[in-house]
Amino acid sequence: MSSPPRETVLVTGASRGIGAAIALRLAADGYRLALSWRTDPVAAQRVADSAREAGAEVALFQADMADPVQALSLPDKACAHFGGLDAVVANAGVTIDGPLVALTPAQCATVLRTNLSGTIRMVCAALPHLRRSPAAAIVLVSSLGGVAGKDGQVPYTASKGGVIGLCQWLGDRLGPEDIRVNAVAPGFITTDMTAGLDPGQMAPVVQSSALRKVGSASEVAHAVSFLLKPGYIQSTTLRIDGGFAR
């Protein structure tokens, strides 16, 4: 393990799945962690305890990214607790699946408010703090759906495509300030949400991947860890999808 950078990273949606894996990987990397959760304080506390066992300083914050006030105030809270903020990982997201014609306007709005509007608000609120850091970085968590689209997830894929556009715009705008901005686009990843799928449901996904397997949350976390480190990558969306056929 490299020497701990002791930089502070805000990770949204860190109570389970990919967000939890990111938190635990960054704890092992030596970061101080501000972790947000929306609905499950028990799961969030479990992640925080595991991160502390790995040696990280951790603070938990409840925040619903669909709520403009909570999204805007989250970076301020993290900075107030740790005395600074060096990076954000915008991972929080929701999906409401179904045929587009069957989804209500309210359901579509919930997905867009959480995944896209909430991300924009939170990142913009973090910028004054990031500008004071000598090693500022932003990593946005998009999705393969945001790259290739997916039937039955139109609001979700639209929101994640917007995140990719946000990455490109922010990267261009903030590059002259030496604030690194990139995104990851996970493909089919094994999480609690996918664990209940039977082999028949999994087979088409596996066969659509060049590696003929699904990915793990830890592999996404590894990519996020890589993108947080100083380097010459900017405005890029890194696909973690096993070579998914499009």
C-alpha positions as CSV (number, residue, x, y, z in Angstrom):
1,M,0.0,0.0,0.0
2,S,1.2,3.5,-0.9
3,S,1.7,6.2,1.8
4,P,-1.7,7.5,2.8
5,P,-2.5,10.8,1.0
6,R,-4.8,11.9,3.9
7,E,-6.9,13.8,1.4
8,T,-10.6,14.0,2.0
9,V,-13.0,12.5,-0.5
10,L,-16.8,12.8,-0.5
11,V,-18.5,9.7,-1.8
12,T,-22.3,9.8,-2.4
13,G,-24.5,6.8,-2.2
14,A,-21.9,4.9,-0.2
15,S,-24.1,2.6,1.9
16,R,-24.2,-0.4,-0.5
17,G,-23.1,-1.8,-3.8
18,I,-20.7,0.1,-5.9
19,G,-20.6,3.1,-3.5
20,A,-19.7,0.8,-0.6
21,A,-17.0,-0.8,-2.6
22,I,-15.6,2.6,-3.5
23,A,-15.6,3.7,0.1
24,L,-13.7,0.6,1.2
25,R,-11.1,0.9,-1.5
26,L,-10.5,4.5,-0.8
27,A,-10.2,3.7,2.9
28,A,-7.4,1.2,2.0
29,D,-5.8,3.9,-0.1
30,G,-5.6,6.1,3.0
31,Y,-8.1,8.8,2.3
32,R,-10.4,10.5,4.8
33,L,-14.0,9.8,3.9
34,A,-17.2,11.7,3.9
35,L,-19.8,9.2,3.1
36,S,-23.5,10.0,2.3
37,W,-26.5,7.7,2.5
38,R,-30.1,8.2,1.7
39,T,-32.4,5.6,3.3
40,D,-30.4,2.9,5.2
41,P,-28.4,4.2,8.2
42,V,-27.6,0.7,9.4
43,A,-25.9,-0.3,6.1
44,A,-24.1,3.1,6.0
45,Q,-22.8,2.5,9.6
46,R,-21.6,-0.9,8.6
47,V,-19.6,0.5,5.7
48,A,-18.2,3.3,7.9
49,D,-17.1,0.7,10.5
50,S,-15.4,-1.4,7.9
51,A,-13.6,1.7,6.5
52,R,-12.5,2.7,10.0
53,E,-11.1,-0.8,10.5
54,A,-9.0,-0.2,7.4
55,G,-7.6,2.9,9.1
56,A,-9.7,5.7,7.6
57,E,-11.3,8.7,9.3
58,V,-14.9,8.6,8.4
59,A,-17.9,10.9,8.7
60,L,-21.5,9.9,7.7
61,F,-24.1,12.3,6.3
62,Q,-27.7,11.6,5.3
63,A,-28.6,13.2,2.0
64,D,-31.2,12.7,-0.7
65,M,-29.7,13.9,-4.0
66,A,-33.2,14.5,-5.4
67,D,-33.6,17.3,-2.7
68,P,-31.9,20.5,-4.0
69,V,-31.2,21.7,-0.4
70,Q,-29.6,18.5,0.7
71,A,-27.5,18.1,-2.5
72,L,-26.2,21.6,-2.2
73,S,-25.4,21.5,1.5
74,L,-23.5,18.1,1.4
75,P,-20.1,19.4,0.4
76,D,-20.2,22.2,2.9
77,K,-21.0,19.7,5.7
78,A,-18.1,17.5,4.6
79,C,-15.7,20.4,4.5
80,A,-16.8,21.7,7.8
81,H,-16.2,18.3,9.4
82,F,-12.7,17.7,7.9
83,G,-11.5,21.2,7.3
84,G,-11.3,20.8,3.6
85,L,-12.4,18.7,0.6
86,D,-10.1,17.4,-2.1
87,A,-12.3,15.2,-4.2
88,V,-15.8,14.0,-4.9
89,V,-17.1,10.8,-6.2
90,A,-20.7,11.3,-7.4
91,N,-22.1,7.8,-7.2
92,A,-25.6,8.2,-5.8
93,G,-28.3,7.1,-8.2
94,V,-31.7,5.4,-8.5
95,T,-33.6,3.6,-11.3
96,I,-37.3,3.0,-11.9
97,D,-37.6,0.5,-14.7
98,G,-40.4,-0.2,-17.1
99,P,-41.6,0.7,-20.6
100,L,-41.4,4.4,-21.1
101,V,-45.1,4.7,-21.9
102,A,-45.9,3.1,-18.6
103,L,-43.8,5.3,-16.4
104,T,-45.4,8.4,-14.9
105,P,-43.9,11.9,-15.2
106,A,-43.2,11.8,-11.5
107,Q,-41.3,8.6,-11.8
108,C,-39.2,9.9,-14.6
109,A,-38.6,13.2,-12.7
110,T,-37.4,11.3,-9.6
111,V,-34.7,9.5,-11.6
112,L,-33.5,12.6,-13.4
113,R,-33.6,14.7,-10.2
114,T,-31.5,12.2,-8.3
115,N,-29.0,11.0,-11.0
116,L,-28.4,14.2,-13.0
117,S,-29.8,17.3,-11.3
118,G,-28.6,16.2,-7.9
119,T,-25.1,15.3,-9.2
120,I,-24.9,18.7,-10.9
121,R,-25.9,20.6,-7.8
122,M,-23.6,18.6,-5.5
123,V,-20.5,19.0,-7.8
124,C,-21.1,22.7,-8.3
125,A,-21.5,23.2,-4.5
126,A,-18.2,21.3,-4.0
127,L,-16.2,23.5,-6.5
128,P,-15.3,26.4,-4.1
129,H,-13.8,23.8,-1.7
130,L,-12.0,21.8,-4.5
131,R,-10.5,25.0,-5.8
132,R,-8.6,25.3,-2.5
133,S,-7.1,21.8,-2.9
134,P,-3.7,21.2,-4.5
135,A,-4.9,17.8,-5.8
136,A,-8.6,18.3,-6.7
137,A,-10.4,15.6,-8.6
138,I,-14.0,14.7,-9.5
139,V,-15.2,11.2,-10.5
140,L,-18.7,10.8,-11.8
141,V,-20.3,7.4,-11.8
142,S,-22.3,6.9,-15.1
143,S,-23.3,3.6,-16.6
144,L,-23.0,1.5,-19.7
145,G,-26.7,2.5,-20.2
146,G,-25.6,6.1,-20.5
147,V,-23.2,5.0,-23.3
148,A,-25.3,2.5,-25.2
149,G,-28.9,2.9,-23.9
150,K,-31.0,0.2,-22.5
151,D,-34.6,-0.8,-23.2
152,G,-36.8,-0.5,-20.1
153,Q,-34.5,2.1,-18.5
154,V,-35.0,5.2,-20.6
155,P,-35.0,7.8,-17.7
156,Y,-32.0,6.0,-16.1
157,T,-30.0,5.9,-19.3
158,A,-30.9,9.5,-20.2
159,S,-29.7,10.6,-16.8
160,K,-26.5,8.7,-17.0
161,G,-25.9,9.9,-20.5
162,G,-26.3,13.4,-19.1
163,V,-23.6,12.6,-16.5
164,I,-21.2,11.7,-19.3
165,G,-22.0,15.1,-20.9
166,L,-21.4,16.8,-17.6
167,C,-18.0,15.1,-17.3
168,Q,-16.9,16.3,-20.7
169,W,-18.1,19.9,-20.0
170,L,-16.6,20.1,-16.5
171,G,-13.4,18.6,-17.7
172,D,-13.0,21.2,-20.3
173,R,-14.0,24.0,-18.0
174,L,-12.0,23.0,-15.0
175,G,-8.9,21.7,-16.8
176,P,-7.1,25.1,-16.8
177,E,-7.6,25.1,-13.0
178,D,-5.9,21.7,-12.7
179,I,-9.1,20.1,-11.4
180,R,-9.3,16.6,-12.9
181,V,-12.7,15.4,-14.0
182,N,-13.5,11.9,-15.3
183,A,-16.2,9.3,-15.2
184,V,-16.7,5.6,-15.0
185,A,-19.4,3.7,-16.9
186,P,-19.9,0.3,-15.2
187,G,-21.6,-2.5,-17.2
188,F,-23.4,-5.4,-15.6
189,I,-21.9,-5.5,-12.0
190,T,-22.7,-8.0,-9.3
191,T,-24.4,-6.2,-6.5
192,D,-27.3,-6.8,-4.1
193,M,-29.7,-5.7,-6.8
194,T,-28.5,-8.3,-9.3
195,A,-27.7,-11.2,-6.8
196,G,-31.3,-12.5,-7.1
197,L,-31.2,-13.0,-10.9
198,D,-31.3,-16.6,-12.1
199,P,-28.8,-18.0,-14.6
200,G,-31.3,-17.8,-17.4
201,Q,-31.5,-14.0,-16.9
202,M,-27.8,-13.7,-16.6
203,A,-26.8,-15.7,-19.7
204,P,-27.6,-13.0,-22.4
205,V,-25.6,-10.5,-20.4
206,V,-22.6,-12.8,-20.0
207,Q,-22.6,-13.7,-23.7
208,S,-22.7,-10.0,-24.7
209,S,-19.4,-9.4,-22.9
210,A,-16.1,-10.1,-24.6
211,L,-14.8,-11.5,-21.3
212,R,-17.9,-13.7,-20.9
213,K,-18.5,-12.7,-17.3
214,V,-20.1,-10.0,-15.2
215,G,-18.0,-7.5,-13.2
216,S,-17.6,-6.9,-9.5
217,A,-18.1,-3.7,-7.5
218,S,-14.5,-3.9,-6.4
219,E,-13.3,-3.6,-10.1
220,V,-15.3,-0.4,-10.4
221,A,-13.8,0.9,-7.2
222,H,-10.3,0.1,-8.5
223,A,-11.0,2.3,-11.5
224,V,-12.3,5.1,-9.3
225,S,-9.2,4.9,-7.2
226,F,-7.0,5.1,-10.3
227,L,-8.9,8.2,-11.6
228,L,-8.5,10.0,-8.3
229,K,-4.8,9.9,-8.5
230,P,-2.8,12.6,-10.4
231,G,-2.4,11.9,-14.1
232,Y,-3.0,13.0,-17.7
233,I,-6.5,11.7,-18.1
234,Q,-9.2,14.3,-18.4
235,S,-12.9,14.5,-19.6
236,T,-12.8,10.7,-20.1
237,T,-15.5,8.1,-19.4
238,L,-13.8,4.8,-18.6
239,R,-16.0,1.9,-19.5
240,I,-15.9,-1.1,-17.1
241,D,-18.0,-3.5,-19.0
242,G,-15.9,-6.5,-20.0
243,G,-15.9,-5.5,-23.6
244,F,-19.7,-5.3,-24.0
245,A,-20.9,-5.7,-27.6
246,R,-22.8,-2.7,-28.9
